[in-house]
Amino acid sequence: MTAESLERLRDRAFRRLPSLRVRGERAALAFVEAVGFCSTFYRFSDGVACLWEAVVGRTNPRWPRRSHHDAGIGLTWELKDTLPAKKRVYYGKLIKGRPLLVALGLFPAFYALVRGRQRARDYVEEYAAGRLSHTARRLMDAMIREHPQYTRGLRANAFMLEPGKTREFERAMAELQQGLWLVKTEERYEPTFSYRWDLIEAWLPELVSDGRRLGREAAIGRLIERYTRGAVFADERRLARLFGLRMDDVARAVSRLVETKALRADCVVDGWPGRWVIHT
């Protein structure tokens, strides 16, 4: 295959064409389920679908000067709020600290990769092992006692209401989101703007149970298959960088997917150096 033909296939899959653009909630849900996961506004360099690009129907749109009056920005913002609030997708910071919308069917694979067989109460062991910060431990203490909580209540319960504690609070919340301990379940605009937070296993109990039963190798294989199904092509080094995996983990997963005929590996692409993995 040629580089141009593969890029055209990806543009279609990522809805980066005016005729295929996402126009509403139903189309947005179908888009997330088709690509497995996507960013909201951020454009990854590793070929991750972007909801904003799908809404406007083109690659790398420029941020408008008056974003509050832009239809594409407005619809993307609405969709990234309403889909998670209705529990149609998972929304959180999973890859490189950037927020993603994740198809619910793929969420157990992320959970298995990040948390393995752990439950919410295992945060104490993670803290004792030095893998969780002191502030994150305090916030988890507060959430275990009472959940869900809105941001102000959570900060109050963790004794972090002072303005000088804001950055520390935000860093710890990002840590807990990336570690799949907490999830943002709602963005409230009235009477004041606030987020509502909950324990992952309280918000998605069945999917967390599925993730705890899924082995690491199976989870890696599922993530790579779903990603390449939407992105069409990749190479093993980019897959390792995207998911934070070792190269040997990626190589084993790709080999198994080649055996099941889900992927073709070691493909030569006219116009690009190296060897490529292409979804069948």
C-alpha positions in Angstrom: 0.0 0.0 0.0 1.0 3.6 -0.4 1.3 6.2 2.3 -1.4 8.3 0.5 -3.9 5.4 0.5 -3.4 4.7 4.2 -3.8 8.3 5.1 -7.0 8.5 3.2 -8.3 5.4 5.1 -7.4 7.0 8.4 -9.1 10.3 7.4 -12.3 8.4 6.8 -12.0 6.4 10.0 -11.3 9.6 12.0 -14.2 11.5 10.2 -11.8 14.1 9.0 -13.9 14.7 5.9 -16.8 17.2 5.6 -19.2 14.6 4.4 -18.5 12.3 7.4 -18.3 14.8 10.2 -20.0 14.2 13.6 -23.2 16.2 13.9 -24.8 15.1 17.1 -24.7 12.8 20.2 -25.6 9.6 18.4 -23.0 10.1 15.8 -20.4 11.0 18.4 -21.1 7.8 20.4 -20.8 5.7 17.2 -17.5 7.5 16.5 -16.0 6.8 19.9 -17.1 3.1 19.7 -15.6 2.8 16.2 -12.2 4.2 17.1 -12.1 2.8 20.7 -10.9 6.0 22.2 -10.3 9.6 21.2 -9.1 12.9 22.5 -11.5 15.8 22.9 -9.5 18.8 21.6 -5.8 17.8 21.9 -4.1 16.5 18.7 -1.7 13.6 19.5 1.3 13.1 17.3 0.8 9.3 17.5 -2.3 9.1 15.4 -5.1 9.2 18.0 -8.6 10.2 16.8 -9.8 13.7 17.9 -13.5 14.5 18.6 -13.0 18.1 17.6 -11.6 17.1 14.2 -14.5 14.7 13.7 -17.0 17.5 14.5 -15.5 20.0 12.1 -14.7 17.3 9.5 -11.1 18.3 8.8 -7.5 17.7 10.0 -5.8 20.2 12.3 -8.4 22.9 12.5 -7.2 26.2 13.8 -8.4 27.4 17.1 -10.8 30.3 16.4 -10.3 33.8 17.8 -13.8 33.8 19.3 -14.1 30.3 20.5 -17.2 30.9 22.5 -19.1 31.7 19.4 -17.7 28.8 17.3 -20.2 26.0 16.4 -17.5 23.3 16.2 -16.0 24.2 19.6 -19.5 24.4 21.1 -20.7 21.1 19.9 -17.4 19.3 20.9 -17.6 20.8 24.4 -21.3 19.8 24.7 -20.5 16.2 23.6 -17.5 15.7 25.9 -19.9 16.7 28.8 -23.1 14.9 27.9 -21.7 11.5 26.8 -19.8 10.8 30.1 -22.7 12.3 32.2 -25.1 9.8 30.6 -22.5 7.0 31.2 -22.3 6.3 27.5 -18.4 6.6 27.5 -15.6 6.9 30.1 -13.9 10.3 30.3 -10.5 10.7 32.0 -6.8 11.4 31.7 -5.4 8.1 30.5 -2.6 8.7 28.0 0.1 11.3 28.5 -2.0 13.2 31.0 -4.5 14.1 28.3 -8.3 13.5 28.7 -9.8 10.8 26.5 -13.3 9.6 25.7 -13.2 5.8 25.8 -15.7 3.3 24.6 -17.1 1.4 27.5 -16.3 -2.0 25.9 -12.6 -1.0 25.8 -12.4 0.4 29.3 -11.7 -2.9 31.1 -8.5 -3.3 29.0 -7.3 0.1 30.3 -8.2 -0.9 33.8 -6.4 -4.2 33.6 -3.3 -2.5 32.2 -3.2 0.3 34.8 -4.6 -1.3 38.0 -4.6 -5.1 37.4 -6.6 -6.8 40.1 -6.7 -3.9 42.5 -9.7 -2.5 44.2 -10.3 1.1 45.5 -9.1 0.1 49.0 -5.7 -0.9 47.7 -4.7 2.8 47.5 -3.3 2.3 51.0 -0.8 -0.3 49.7 0.1 1.9 46.8 0.9 4.8 49.1 3.0 2.5 51.4 4.9 1.3 48.4 5.7 4.9 47.4 3.6 4.8 44.2 1.0 7.3 45.4 1.6 10.9 46.7 0.7 12.0 50.2 -1.9 14.5 48.8 -3.5 11.8 46.6 -3.7 9.5 49.7 -5.5 12.3 51.6 -8.0 12.8 48.8 -8.6 9.0 48.6 -9.2 8.9 52.3 -11.9 11.5 51.9 -13.5 9.8 48.9 -13.5 6.4 50.6 -15.4 8.0 53.6 -18.0 9.6 51.3 -18.6 9.5 47.6 -19.5 11.0 45.2 -18.4 14.5 46.1 -18.2 17.8 44.3 -14.9 19.6 44.1 -15.4 22.1 46.9 -16.7 19.5 49.3 -13.8 17.2 48.5 -11.2 20.0 49.0 -12.9 20.9 52.3 -12.9 17.3 53.5 -9.2 17.1 52.6 -8.4 20.4 54.3 -7.4 22.0 50.9 -9.7 24.9 50.5 -7.0 27.6 50.6 -6.2 29.2 47.2 -2.6 28.3 47.7 -3.5 24.6 47.7 -5.1 24.7 44.3 -2.1 23.5 42.2 -1.4 20.7 44.7 -5.0 19.6 44.6 -5.1 19.6 40.8 -1.8 17.6 40.5 -3.1 15.0 42.9 -6.5 14.7 41.1 -4.6 14.3 37.8 -2.6 11.5 39.5 -5.7 9.8 40.7 -7.4 10.0 37.3 -4.4 8.6 35.5 -4.2 5.8 38.0 -7.9 5.0 37.5 -8.8 5.6 41.2 -11.2 8.5 40.6 -13.4 9.6 37.7 -15.2 12.9 36.9 -18.9 12.0 36.5 -20.4 15.5 35.9 -19.7 19.1 35.1 -22.2 21.3 37.0 -22.8 24.8 35.8 -25.5 26.0 38.3 -25.5 27.5 40.8 -21.7 27.6 40.4 -19.4 25.7 38.2 -18.1 22.5 39.8 -17.0 18.9 39.0 -18.5 15.8 40.6 -16.1 13.0 41.4 -16.6 9.3 42.3 -14.6 6.2 42.8 -14.1 4.3 39.5 -15.4 1.0 40.9 -18.5 2.8 42.3 -19.3 4.4 38.9 -18.5 1.5 36.6 -18.7 -1.6 38.9 -19.3 -4.2 36.2 -16.5 -2.9 33.9 -14.1 -2.7 36.8 -14.9 -6.3 37.6 -14.3 -7.2 33.9 -10.9 -5.4 34.0 -9.8 -7.2 37.2 -10.5 -10.6 35.5 -8.6 -9.6 32.4 -4.9 -10.6 32.2 -2.2 -8.1 31.3 -1.3 -9.7 27.9 -5.0 -10.0 26.9 -5.5 -6.3 27.8 -2.5 -5.2 25.7 -3.7 -7.2 22.8 -7.2 -5.8 23.0 -5.9 -2.2 23.2 -3.6 -2.6 20.2 -6.3 -4.3 18.1 -8.9 -1.7 18.9 -6.5 1.2 18.3 -5.2 -0.1 15.0 -8.8 -1.0 13.9 -9.6 2.7 14.1 -6.2 4.2 13.2 -5.7 1.7 10.4 -1.8 1.6 10.7 0.9 2.0 13.2 4.4 0.8 14.0 5.5 -1.1 17.0 7.7 1.7 18.4 4.7 4.2 18.3 2.4 1.6 19.9 4.9 1.2 22.8 5.2 5.0 23.2 1.5 5.6 23.0 0.5 3.0 25.7 3.7 3.2 27.8 4.6 -0.4 27.1 7.9 -2.3 26.6 8.8 -3.2 23.1 8.7 -6.9 23.9 5.1 -6.6 25.2 4.1 -4.9 21.9 5.9 -7.5 19.8 4.2 -10.4 21.5 0.8 -8.8 21.2 1.3 -8.0 17.5 2.5 -11.6 16.8 -0.7 -13.0 18.4 -2.9 -10.6 16.5 -1.1 -11.6 13.2 -1.8 -15.3 14.0 -5.5 -14.4 14.4 -5.3 -12.5 11.1 -6.4 -9.2 12.8 -3.2 -7.5 11.8 -0.6 -7.7 9.1 3.0 -7.0 10.3 6.3 -6.1 8.7 4.5 -4.2 5.9 6.4 -2.1 3.5 4.6 1.2 2.7 5.6 3.2 -0.4 6.7 6.6 0.7 7.5 5.7 4.4 10.6 4.2 5.9 10.6 1.2 8.2 8.1 -1.6 8.7 4.4 -1.1 9.5 1.5 -2.8 11.2 -1.8 -2.6 9.3 -5.2 -3.7 10.5 -6.7 -6.2 8.1 
